[in-house]
Amino acid sequence: MSTEPGLGATPGADEAVEGDGSTTAAGPAGADGPTAGTDGAGDAQAASPRASATSGADDDGGPGGTAAPGDAPGDAPGGDATAEAAKQSEAEAELAAQRVERERIERRKAERKGPIASGAGLSGQAADLLAAIRAVESGDRPAATVFAAPEPAPSPRSAPDPVVQRPRPAPAEAAPAEETVAAVRAVLAAGGAPESLAPQAAAALGEGADALLREDPWQLLRISGVRPDQADGFARALLGAECGPDDERRGRAVTGWLLEQAALAGHTALEMPALVAALAQRAVPDPEAAVQDALAEGDALVFQDALDPHAPEPEDDEEERPVRILVGLERYALAEESLADGLARLVNSLSKDAPEPWEAAVAAASGGAAELATAVAGHGLVLHTGGEAARAEPAALLAAARSAGLRAFVAVHAPEGHRRPVDGAAAGDADREDSVGTVAGLLSGAEGPGRDAEGALDLDLLIVLDAPQLDVESAAMIVEALPDGARLVLSGDPAVLWSAGPGRVFADLLAARVCPQIASRTPDPGPLGELVSGIGAGELGQVAAPGKEIVIVPVRDAGEAVHRTVQLVADSVPRALGVPAEQTVVITPGHGGAAGTRALNAALKERLNPGPGRFGGFDPGDRVAYSPAPGRTVPGQVVDADADGLHLSCAGEPVVVPRERVEQAVRHGWALTAHQAVGARWPAAVVVLPGDAAQALSRPWVYTAFSRAGRHLSVVHGVEQALPRAVAETLPKPRTTRLPLLLSTQVPPASEA
């Protein structure tokens, strides 16, 4: 066996965990299975095609894929849930709350007074694009092509009752009417598209969706998972000879689709040359005209961002100021601008002198938490970085702030994170249930403090852990909800994978240096801490693991990888370390392939909880990954099923998934991708690296996967030298965002400490 630096050694196959714990790693020959689907949330190319409408997508935010016979909708939990009896799901509450907050953001934008001067010195394509937008704004374009914005609504921050109230879940969003779904189903059938898309199409396109699809068949691209070639076939079936690649409806729709793909890859906007090139690759004859048409119709927005916002204006009127032209979807543009505005408000609205309660909080803190508390007392926004052990510092800050009478709350990414930030200093807080919740629960109103008379969170301090998982929309909603004078602490490990949604908020703020940054000096302990710290620095070093904290299991192919994984989870780890199977997570790069989550979950279910899958492919006792919203995964367990849907237990909380959403929102969850696992930790983790997954590996992926282990890490290793090479060389794929520029024009750089 070849020897690789870095990980502990492994004994024979059946003694992988029960051996002598020696630390010489062995690398096998590469596996030769089919290419695995990659763990692609945030890492896919902007123009990469989505999976087919019938097979679903393999992104981490939610399950996809063709259902096996036991997974067919007809086999889902029986009975039609009536609207009166159905309990509101967490997903509906969260989506409704996000919708309300987006409307609020749009109203704030509409209330801004005075236009923003732009466009000076532009020429060529950039000037044409801006001229198209201004033509719409001025009314020069025909009325039928004008995207008319609604009149600004009155500010929602008013309430007759000034008393702080406990949060209530937001009202559920009404499902499309049955007649609307039926009409859409008929149009889909006429165009040869899967009729199963009807509920999604009706929800995405709204009332009159059937007529809209007949008039513009390329609107089918607004449904998740549909590709341009599939929409083209649908359009040919409906339009016949009228259909052609030069149809401006097609150009607009493909432009919007590409921007949605960019958002799935983490971008909040695309540079104009990249968008034009991607349109050309998809047989759009005149890409520039397609973009201008999309802009004129309000399907996208254009931005000109100065390459150096602090550079002086050119003295010569004919001299052009260097800019980059970006195109993005309105929802992400508004969110990013609102986030920058809100952060500037927090930074600039704080008084210079810390009030007495904050002085008491600083006095109550000690160690690393004292430095953090001092920074928070004098600043509205503070960034805190560190690994797993560093979470004790914001936890201690929470306890110190609450002991000083301040209203403080901690929001985490995953429900399992509830227990982690309150260890140590905060563990003795009698109001623990009221002081810690999830970001999703805070935004939906299901968790967290009440709201004041103006609708703002009734808080003096909000600490957000797992901050790298914040996308621009969730970050904007958090910041918008904070009152003037409140403090916001964003804490997280900058080495983990970025958010599944668009943006890289935490990384952008670290780079912008607009507020104090407190780097924890508390290292993660033990062999696992040493291994993970080295990976973060780009080194896969040799680590001694006398207590079997790290074990390498070499494999030759994907089939052997699945076999060894099941053996580790079901037998070796429980017997040698006393960690039961339900406390062990399996992490692999993707959903597809011979050793992806689907194959691993099928094998693990057969061994750990065999059953017929009579509830839409699930049985009571199955571990599942529930996706209440795109980009968010909640581990849970199946409890039962009835007419209301599939009953789960997620972090001790009951959840009912309506039967019509089971196929899209629930996967088996013994094996996860790294994006699904981020934000949570388990006593033991088995990371599976089949030979066909080498291209999916990167330093952040390996760091995230390995750091999910609390006591023990087993690596089922079939990628040979691809692992140390990925750690040393493969950095995160860049994301195009506007937040740094937006901040630089509103917040001066923080002074160096």
C-alpha positions in Angstrom: 0.0 0.0 0.0 1.2 3.5 -0.8 1.8 5.9 2.0 0.3 9.4 2.2 1.1 12.1 4.7 -1.6 13.1 6.9 -4.2 10.9 8.4 -4.0 7.9 10.6 -3.4 4.5 9.3 -5.7 1.9 8.9 -5.6 -1.7 9.7 -7.4 -4.3 7.6 -10.8 -3.9 6.3 -12.7 -5.6 9.1 -10.5 -4.0 11.8 -10.6 -0.4 10.5 -11.6 1.1 13.8 -10.5 -1.7 16.2 -6.9 -1.9 15.1 -3.8 -0.5 16.8 -4.5 3.1 16.0 -1.2 3.6 14.1 -1.0 6.7 12.0 0.5 5.8 8.7 -2.0 6.5 5.9 -2.4 4.2 3.0 -3.7 5.1 -0.4 -5.4 2.6 -2.7 -5.6 2.4 -6.4 -8.2 4.7 -7.8 -11.8 3.6 -8.0 -13.5 3.2 -11.3 -17.1 3.8 -10.8 -19.4 6.2 -12.7 -18.9 9.8 -12.1 -20.5 10.9 -8.9 -22.8 13.9 -8.7 -20.9 16.6 -7.0 -21.8 18.5 -3.8 -22.5 21.5 -5.9 -24.3 24.1 -3.8 -22.4 27.2 -4.5 -19.8 25.6 -6.6 -21.5 24.9 -9.9 -20.6 26.9 -13.0 -23.0 29.8 -13.6 -24.0 28.4 -17.0 -24.1 24.7 -16.0 -27.3 22.9 -17.0 -29.7 21.8 -14.3 -30.9 18.2 -14.2 -33.8 17.3 -16.3 -37.3 18.1 -15.2 -38.1 14.4 -14.7 -34.9 13.6 -12.7 -34.6 16.6 -10.5 -31.5 18.3 -9.3 -28.7 17.1 -7.1 -28.2 20.4 -5.3 -27.9 20.3 -1.5 -30.9 22.4 -0.7 -33.4 19.8 -1.5 -33.8 16.3 -2.9 -34.3 15.5 -6.5 -34.0 12.5 -8.7 -36.4 10.1 -10.3 -38.4 8.4 -7.7 -38.1 4.7 -7.3 -41.4 2.7 -7.5 -41.8 3.0 -3.8 -41.2 6.7 -4.0 -44.0 7.5 -6.4 -46.4 10.2 -5.4 -49.2 7.6 -5.3 -47.3 5.7 -2.6 -46.9 8.7 -0.4 -48.8 8.8 2.9 -52.5 8.4 1.9 -55.4 10.7 2.2 -56.0 14.3 1.2 -55.1 16.7 3.9 -57.9 19.3 4.2 -56.9 23.0 4.5 -58.7 23.3 7.8 -57.0 20.4 9.5 -53.5 20.7 8.0 -50.9 22.1 10.4 -48.7 24.9 9.1 -45.3 23.6 8.1 -42.1 25.2 9.0 -41.3 25.7 5.3 -44.5 27.6 4.7 -43.9 29.9 7.7 -40.4 30.6 6.6 -41.2 31.3 3.0 -44.1 33.6 4.0 -41.9 35.5 6.4 -39.3 35.9 3.6 -41.9 37.2 1.2 -43.1 39.8 3.7 -39.6 40.9 4.4 -38.8 41.2 0.7 -41.9 43.4 0.2 -40.7 45.5 3.1 -37.2 45.9 1.5 -38.8 46.9 -1.8 -40.9 49.6 -0.1 -37.8 51.0 1.6 -36.1 51.2 -1.8 -39.1 52.9 -3.3 -39.1 55.5 -0.5 -35.6 56.7 -1.4 -35.6 60.2 -2.7 -33.7 61.4 -5.7 -32.1 59.4 -8.5 -28.6 58.1 -8.3 -26.4 59.6 -10.9 -24.8 57.0 -13.1 -23.6 56.4 -16.6 -21.1 59.2 -17.0 -18.5 58.6 -19.6 -19.9 55.2 -20.8 -19.9 54.3 -24.4 -20.6 51.3 -26.7 -22.5 48.3 -25.3 -22.6 49.7 -21.7 -24.2 53.0 -22.9 -26.7 51.1 -25.1 -27.8 49.0 -22.1 -28.2 52.0 -19.8 -30.1 53.8 -22.5 -32.5 50.9 -22.8 -33.2 51.1 -19.0 -33.6 54.8 -19.1 -36.0 54.6 -22.0 -38.2 52.4 -19.9 -37.9 54.6 -16.9 -38.8 57.8 -18.9 -41.7 56.2 -20.7 -40.2 56.4 -24.2 -40.7 52.7 -24.7 -44.3 51.6 -25.7 -46.6 51.1 -22.7 -46.8 47.4 -23.4 -43.1 47.0 -22.7 -42.8 49.1 -19.6 -42.3 47.3 -16.4 -44.3 49.5 -14.1 -43.4 49.5 -10.4 -46.2 49.7 -7.9 -46.6 52.9 -5.8 -44.7 52.8 -2.6 -46.8 51.3 0.2 -46.9 52.9 3.6 -44.2 51.9 6.0 -45.2 48.7 7.8 -43.5 49.8 11.0 -46.7 50.9 12.8 -48.9 49.0 15.2 -51.8 50.0 17.4 -50.5 48.0 20.3 -47.0 49.1 21.6 -46.7 46.1 23.8 -44.0 43.6 22.8 -45.6 40.3 21.7 -44.3 36.8 21.4 -43.6 35.8 17.8 -46.3 33.8 16.0 -45.7 31.7 12.8 -46.4 33.6 9.6 -49.6 32.7 7.8 -49.2 29.8 5.3 -49.0 30.5 1.6 -52.1 29.3 -0.2 -51.6 26.4 -2.6 -52.6 26.9 -6.2 -56.2 26.3 -6.9 -57.1 22.9 -8.2 -58.6 24.3 -11.4 -55.4 26.3 -12.1 -53.3 23.2 -11.7 -55.6 21.2 -13.9 -55.5 23.9 -16.6 -51.7 23.9 -16.5 -51.6 20.2 -16.6 -53.5 20.2 -19.8 -51.1 22.7 -21.4 -48.1 20.6 -20.3 -49.6 17.5 -21.8 -50.2 19.3 -25.1 -46.6 20.4 -25.2 -45.2 17.0 -24.2 -43.9 18.1 -20.8 -44.3 16.0 -17.7 -47.7 16.7 -16.1 -46.1 16.3 -12.7 -44.7 19.8 -13.1 -48.2 21.3 -13.0 -48.2 22.2 -9.3 -44.8 23.8 -9.5 -45.7 25.7 -12.7 -49.0 27.0 -11.2 -47.2 28.1 -8.1 -44.4 29.8 -10.0 -46.5 31.5 -12.7 -49.6 32.3 -10.6 -53.2 32.7 -11.7 -53.5 32.4 -15.5 -50.5 30.2 -15.7 -52.0 28.1 -18.4 -52.6 31.1 -20.7 -49.1 32.4 -20.0 -47.5 29.1 -21.0 -49.5 29.0 -24.2 -48.5 32.6 -25.1 -44.9 32.2 -24.0 -43.9 28.5 -23.6 -40.3 29.4 -22.5 -41.8 30.5 -19.2 -41.4 26.9 -18.4 -37.8 27.8 -17.6 -39.0 29.4 -14.4 -39.7 26.0 -13.0 -36.7 24.5 -11.1 -34.9 21.7 -12.9 -36.1 22.6 -16.5 -33.3 23.2 -19.1 -33.4 25.4 -22.2 -33.4 22.4 -24.5 -36.5 21.0 -22.8 -38.3 24.4 -22.9 -37.4 24.5 -26.6 -39.1 21.2 -27.3 -42.1 22.3 -25.3 -42.3 25.6 -27.3 -42.0 23.7 -30.7 -44.9 21.4 -29.7 -47.1 24.4 -28.8 -46.0 27.0 -31.4 -45.1 24.9 -34.4 -43.7 27.0 -37.2 -43.8 30.1 -35.1 -41.0 28.8 -32.9 -37.4 29.7 -33.6 -34.1 30.4 -31.8 -34.4 34.1 -32.6 -37.7 34.5 -30.8 -37.3 37.4 -28.3 -39.4 35.5 -25.8 -36.7 32.8 -25.8 -33.9 35.2 -25.4 -35.6 36.9 -22.4 -36.3 33.5 -20.8 -32.9 32.1 -21.3 -31.3 35.3 -19.9 -33.4 34.9 -16.8 -32.6 31.2 -16.6 -28.8 31.9 -16.8 -29.1 34.5 -14.0 -31.0 31.9 -11.9 -28.2 29.4 -12.5 -25.7 32.0 -11.5 -27.6 32.5 -8.2 -27.5 28.7 -7.7 -23.7 28.9 -8.1 -23.5 31.6 -5.5 -23.3 34.8 -7.7 -25.6 37.7 -7.0 -24.9 39.1 -10.5 -23.0 38.2 -13.7 -20.5 40.3 -15.6 -21.9 41.3 -18.9 -19.2 39.5 -21.1 -19.9 36.2 -19.2 -23.7 36.5 -19.6 -23.4 37.3 -23.3 -21.0 34.4 -23.9 -23.4 32.0 -22.1 -26.3 33.2 -24.2 -24.3 32.6 -27.4 -23.5 29.0 -26.2 -27.2 28.4 -25.9 -27.9 29.4 -29.5 -29.3 32.9 -28.9 -28.5 34.6 -32.2 -28.2 38.2 -30.8 -27.1 37.9 -27.1 -26.7 41.7 -26.6 -30.3 42.3 -27.9 -31.6 39.5 -25.6 -30.0 41.1 -22.6 -31.4 44.6 -23.5 -34.8 43.1 -24.0 -34.7 41.4 -20.6 -33.6 44.7 -19.0 -36.3 46.6 -20.8 -39.0 44.2 -19.6 -37.8 44.4 -16.0 -36.7 40.7 -16.0 -33.2 41.8 -14.9 -31.3 44.9 -13.7 -28.0 46.4 -14.9 -25.3 47.9 -12.7 -22.2 49.9 -13.4 -19.7 49.5 -10.6 -16.5 51.5 -10.5 -13.4 49.4 -10.4 -12.0 51.9 -7.8 -14.8 53.7 -6.1 -12.4 56.0 -4.2 -10.6 57.1 -7.3 -11.0 60.8 -8.2 -13.3 61.8 -11.0 -11.5 62.1 -14.4 -10.5 65.7 -15.1 -11.1 65.3 -18.8 -14.8 64.9 -19.7 -13.9 62.6 -22.5 -12.0 60.3 -20.2 -14.0 57.2 -19.1 -13.9 56.0 -15.5 -13.1 52.3 -15.4 -16.3 50.4 -14.5 -17.6 46.8 -14.8 -21.1 46.1 -16.1 -23.1 43.6 -14.1 -26.5 42.1 -14.7 -28.5 40.5 -12.0 -32.0 39.5 -10.8 -34.0 42.1 -9.0 -34.5 40.1 -5.8 -30.8 39.6 -5.2 -30.0 43.1 -6.2 -32.5 44.5 -3.7 -31.3 42.2 -1.0 -27.7 43.1 -1.5 -28.4 46.8 -1.5 -30.7 46.5 1.5 -28.0 44.5 3.4 -25.4 47.2 2.7 -27.8 49.9 3.8 -28.7 48.1 7.0 -25.1 47.3 7.9 -24.2 51.0 7.4 -27.2 52.0 9.6 -26.0 49.6 12.4 -22.4 50.9 12.2 -23.3 54.6 12.0 -26.3 54.7 14.4 -24.3 53.7 17.5 -23.3 56.3 20.1 -19.7 56.6 20.9 -20.1 56.0 24.6 -21.1 52.6 25.8 -24.2 52.7 28.1 -23.9 51.3 31.6 -25.3 47.8 30.9 -22.6 47.3 28.3 -19.9 48.3 30.8 -21.3 45.6 33.1 -21.3 43.1 30.4 -17.6 43.8 29.6 -16.8 43.5 33.3 -18.6 40.1 33.5 -16.7 38.6 30.6 -13.3 37.0 30.8 -10.6 35.5 28.5 -11.3 35.7 24.8 -14.9 36.7 25.5 -13.7 39.9 27.2 -12.0 41.1 24.0 -15.1 40.3 22.1 -17.4 42.0 24.6 -15.2 45.2 24.6 -15.5 45.4 20.8 -19.2 44.8 20.8 -19.8 47.5 23.5 -18.4 50.2 21.2 -19.5 49.0 17.8 -22.7 48.1 16.1 -21.1 45.4 13.9 -18.4 43.0 15.0 -17.0 39.9 13.2 -15.7 37.0 15.2 -13.7 34.1 13.6 -12.5 30.8 14.9 -13.1 27.0 14.9 -15.4 24.8 16.9 -13.8 25.6 20.3 -14.1 29.3 19.6 -17.9 29.1 19.9 -17.5 29.3 23.6 -16.6 33.0 23.3 -19.8 34.2 21.8 -21.6 31.9 24.2 -19.8 33.6 27.1 -20.7 37.0 25.6 -24.4 35.9 25.5 -24.3 35.0 29.2 -22.5 38.2 30.2 -24.9 40.4 28.2 -28.0 38.7 29.7 -26.6 38.9 33.2 -26.2 42.7 32.7 -29.9 43.0 31.8 -29.4 43.3 28.0 -31.8 41.6 25.6 -29.5 39.1 23.8 -30.1 36.2 21.5 -28.0 33.6 19.6 -29.1 32.3 16.1 -27.4 29.2 14.6 -27.6 27.7 11.2 -28.8 24.2 12.1 -31.1 22.9 14.9 -28.3 20.7 16.2 -26.3 23.9 16.8 -28.7 24.7 19.7 -26.6 22.7 22.1 -23.2 23.8 20.9 -23.1 27.5 21.5 -24.5 27.3 25.0 -21.8 25.0 26.4 -19.6 26.4 29.1 -20.4 30.0 30.0 -24.0 30.0 28.7 -25.0 26.5 29.8 -26.2 27.7 33.1 -28.6 30.3 31.6 -32.0 29.6 33.1 -33.6 31.1 30.0 -31.7 29.0 27.5 -34.7 28.1 25.5 -35.4 31.8 25.0 -31.8 32.8 24.2 -30.9 30.3 21.4 -32.7 29.5 18.1 -32.1 29.0 14.4 -31.8 31.7 11.8 -34.7 30.3 10.0 -36.8 30.2 13.1 -35.9 33.8 13.9 -36.9 35.0 10.5 -40.1 33.1 10.4 -41.1 34.3 13.9 -41.3 30.8 15.3 -38.3 31.5 17.6 -36.6 34.4 19.1 -37.7 37.6 20.9 -40.8 39.6 20.2 -41.1 42.6 18.0 -41.4 46.2 19.1 -44.1 48.7 18.1 -42.2 49.4 14.8 -41.8 45.7 13.9 -38.1 45.5 14.8 -36.7 42.6 16.9 -36.8 43.5 20.6 -33.0 43.0 21.1 -29.9 44.8 22.2 -27.6 42.1 20.9 -27.9 39.5 18.2 -25.2 36.9 17.8 -25.3 34.9 14.6 -23.1 31.8 14.6 -22.2 29.8 11.5 -22.2 33.2 9.7 -20.5 31.8 6.5 -23.9 30.1 5.8 -25.7 33.4 5.5 -26.8 34.3 1.9 -27.6 37.8 1.0 -31.4 37.4 1.4 -31.3 35.9 4.9 -28.6 38.4 6.0 -30.6 41.3 4.6 -33.7 40.2 6.5 -31.8 39.9 9.7 -30.2 43.3 9.4 -33.5 44.9 8.4 -35.2 43.5 11.5 -32.6 45.0 14.0 -33.5 48.3 15.6 -31.1 51.3 15.6 -28.6 51.0 18.4 -28.6 47.2 18.4 -25.4 45.3 18.2 -24.8 42.5 15.6 -22.1 39.9 16.0 -21.4 37.6 13.0 -19.3 34.6 14.2 -18.0 31.7 12.2 -15.2 29.7 10.7 -14.1 31.3 7.5 -12.6 28.0 6.2 -15.9 26.1 5.8 -18.0 26.0 2.7 -19.9 29.1 1.8 -23.6 29.5 1.8 -25.8 27.4 -0.5 -27.6 30.6 -1.5 -26.2 33.5 -3.5 -23.6 35.7 -2.0 -20.6 35.3 0.3 -21.6 37.7 3.0 -19.2 36.8 5.8 -16.2 36.6 3.4 -17.1 39.9 1.8 -17.4 41.6 5.2 -14.0 40.2 6.3 -12.4 41.5 3.1 -14.1 44.9 3.4 -12.7 45.6 6.8 -15.5 48.0 7.8 -15.8 46.8 11.4 -13.7 45.3 14.2 -12.6 41.7 13.6 -11.8 39.5 16.6 -9.9 36.3 15.8 -10.2 33.7 18.5 -7.0 32.4 20.0 -8.7 29.2 21.2 -7.5 26.2 19.1 -9.6 23.1 18.5 -8.1 20.4 20.8 -6.9 16.9 20.1 -5.8 15.1 16.9 -9.0 16.1 15.1 -8.4 19.7 15.9 -4.8 19.4 14.8 -5.8 17.7 11.5 -8.5 20.2 10.7 -6.4 23.3 11.5 -3.7 22.0 9.2 -6.3 21.5 6.4 -7.4 25.1 6.9 -3.8 26.2 6.3 -3.5 24.1 3.2 -1.6 21.2 4.7 -2.7 17.6 5.2 -0.1 16.7 7.8 0.6 13.5 9.6 -1.3 13.4 12.9 -0.8 10.9 15.8 -4.2 9.4 16.9 -3.5 7.0 19.7 -7.1 7.0 20.8 -8.4 6.0 17.3 -9.6 9.5 16.7 -8.7 9.2 13.0 -8.7 6.1 10.9 -8.1 5.6 7.2 -9.9 2.8 5.3 -8.4 2.4 1.8 -10.7 1.1 -0.9 -10.2 0.0 -4.5 -13.6 1.0 -6.0 -17.0 2.5 -5.2 -18.6 -0.9 -4.4 -16.0 -1.6 -1.7 -16.4 2.0 -0.4 -20.1 1.4 0.2 -19.4 -2.0 1.8 -16.8 -0.6 4.2 -19.0 2.4 5.0 -21.9 0.2 6.1 -19.5 -1.9 8.1 -18.0 1.1 9.9 -21.4 2.7 10.8 -23.2 -0.5 11.8 -20.4 -2.5 13.5 -16.9 -1.2 13.9 -17.5 2.3 15.3 -20.2 1.2 17.8 -18.2 -1.8 19.0 -14.7 -0.1 19.2 -15.7 3.4 20.3 -19.2 3.0 21.8 -20.7 5.5 19.4 -24.1 4.1 18.2 -25.0 4.2 14.5 -27.6 7.0 15.1 -24.8 9.3 16.3 -22.6 8.7 13.2 -22.9 10.7 10.0 -21.7 9.6 6.6 -20.5 12.4 4.3 -19.8 12.1 0.6 -19.2 14.6 -2.2 -22.5 14.1 -4.1 -25.9 12.5 -4.4 -25.2 10.5 -7.6 -22.7 7.9 -8.5 -22.0 4.4 -7.2 -21.0 5.8 -3.8 -23.1 8.9 -3.6 -25.8 9.6 -0.9 -28.4 7.7 -2.8 -26.4 4.5 -3.0 -25.0 4.8 0.5 -28.5 5.6 2.0 -30.0 2.5 0.3 -27.2 0.3 1.7 -27.4 1.8 5.2 -31.2 1.5 5.3 -31.1 -2.1 4.3 -28.6 -2.8 7.2 -29.9 -0.4 9.9 -33.7 -0.1 9.3 -34.9 -2.5 6.6 -38.5 -2.1 5.4 -40.8 -1.8 2.4 -40.8 2.0 2.3 -44.6 2.0 2.4 -44.7 5.8 3.2 -43.4 7.3 0.0 -40.3 5.2 0.3 -39.8 5.7 4.0 -40.4 3.7 7.1 -40.7 4.7 10.8 -37.2 4.9 12.2 -35.5 6.0 8.9 -33.0 8.8 9.3 -33.9 11.6 6.8 -32.6 14.9 5.5 -35.6 17.3 5.4 -35.3 20.4 3.2 -37.9 23.0 4.3 -36.5 25.5 1.9 -33.9 25.5 -0.9 -30.4 25.5 0.5 -31.4 24.4 4.0 -31.3 20.8 5.3 -32.6 19.6 8.7 -31.6 16.1 9.8 -34.5 14.1 11.4 -36.2 10.8 11.8 -39.4 9.4 10.4 -42.0 8.8 13.2 -45.2 8.0 11.3 -47.4 8.9 8.4 -51.1 9.6 8.0 -53.5 11.7 5.9 -51.7 14.9 6.9 -48.4 13.7 5.6 -45.1 12.3 6.8 -44.4 12.9 10.5 -40.8 13.6 11.4 -38.8 14.4 14.5 -36.2 17.1 13.8 -34.0 18.1 16.7 -36.7 16.9 19.1 -39.4 19.0 17.3 -42.3 17.4 15.5 -42.6 18.3 11.8 -45.3 17.2 9.4 -44.4 17.2 5.7 -47.5 17.3 3.5 -47.7 14.2 1.3 -47.4 16.2 -1.9 -44.1 17.6 -0.8 -42.5 14.4 0.5 -40.9 13.5 -2.8 -39.3 16.9 -3.2 -38.4 17.8 0.4 -37.3 14.6 2.1 -34.3 12.3 1.4 -32.9 9.5 3.4 -30.3 11.0 5.7 -27.8 8.5 7.0 -25.5 9.9 4.3 -25.3 13.6 3.6 -23.2 15.9 1.4 -20.9 18.4 3.1 -23.2 21.3 2.3 -26.1 19.4 4.0 -24.0 18.7 7.1 -22.5 22.1 7.6 -23.6 23.8 10.8 -24.0 20.5 12.7 -21.6 18.0 14.3 -21.8 14.4 15.3 -19.8 12.3 17.7 -18.5 10.3 14.7 -18.2 11.0 11.0 -17.4 8.6 8.1 -16.2 10.6 5.1 -16.4 8.6 1.9 -14.0 9.6 -1.0 -14.6 7.2 -3.9 -12.1 7.5 -6.8 -14.7 9.2 -9.1 -15.1 12.1 -6.6 -11.6 13.5 -7.0 -12.7 16.4 -9.2 -15.3 17.5 -6.6 -12.8 17.9 -3.8 -11.5 21.3 -2.6 -9.9 22.6 0.6 -13.2 24.0 2.0 -15.0 20.8 1.2 -12.4 18.6 3.0 -12.2 21.0 5.9 -16.0 21.1 6.3 -16.4 17.3 6.0 -13.6 16.4 8.4 -14.6 19.0 11.0 -18.1 17.5 11.4 -16.6 14.8 13.6 -16.6 15.5 17.3 -14.7 12.4 18.7 -13.9 10.1 15.7 -13.3 10.4 12.0 -13.1 7.5 9.6 -12.0 8.3 6.0 -13.0 5.7 3.4 -10.2 6.7 1.0 -10.1 5.9 -2.7 -8.7 9.1 -4.3 -5.0 8.6 -3.7 -3.0 11.8 -4.1 -6.1 13.8 -5.1 -6.9 14.4 -1.4 -3.6 16.2 -0.4 -3.6 18.0 -3.8 -7.1 19.3 -3.2 -6.2 20.6 0.3 -3.1 22.3 -1.0 -4.3 23.7 -4.3 -8.1 23.8 -4.8 -9.5 27.0 -3.3 -13.2 28.1 -3.3 -14.5 29.1 -6.7 -15.0 32.8 -6.8 -18.4 34.4 -6.6 -19.4 37.7 -8.2 -21.0 39.9 -5.6 -21.6 43.7 -5.2 -21.6 43.9 -1.4 -17.9 45.1 -0.9 -18.5 48.0 -3.3 -21.8 48.9 -1.8 -20.3 49.0 1.6 -17.2 51.0 0.6 -19.4 53.9 -0.5 -21.3 54.0 2.9 -18.9 52.8 5.6 -15.3 53.9 6.0 -12.7 51.2 6.6 -12.4 50.4 10.3 -9.2 51.7 11.9 -6.5 49.0 12.5 -6.5 47.9 16.1 
